[in-house]
């Protein structure tokens, strides 16, 4: 099941339980979570920088909470809705 949050404490707990770390894309300036084994063109940042950027830009964090799941999205609420339409189309939802 997908969940959404704006709690950086919850994001950090989810990310660290999957060996994820906060990062920022050099080109766009977008923040995200880098997970092991995934290609990442971003540079790592600290949780403090992640939190400030996350709050200032009004981001939301969507994530699948199933054990071991690594599906996530960090971005604006509008972009999150668009991502969900692709990641989990209505026909595939329970």
Helices and strands as residue ranges (DSSP letters): E 2-5, H 8-16, E 21-25, E 31-34, E 42-44, H 47-56, E 60-64, E 72-75, H 77-87, G 90-92
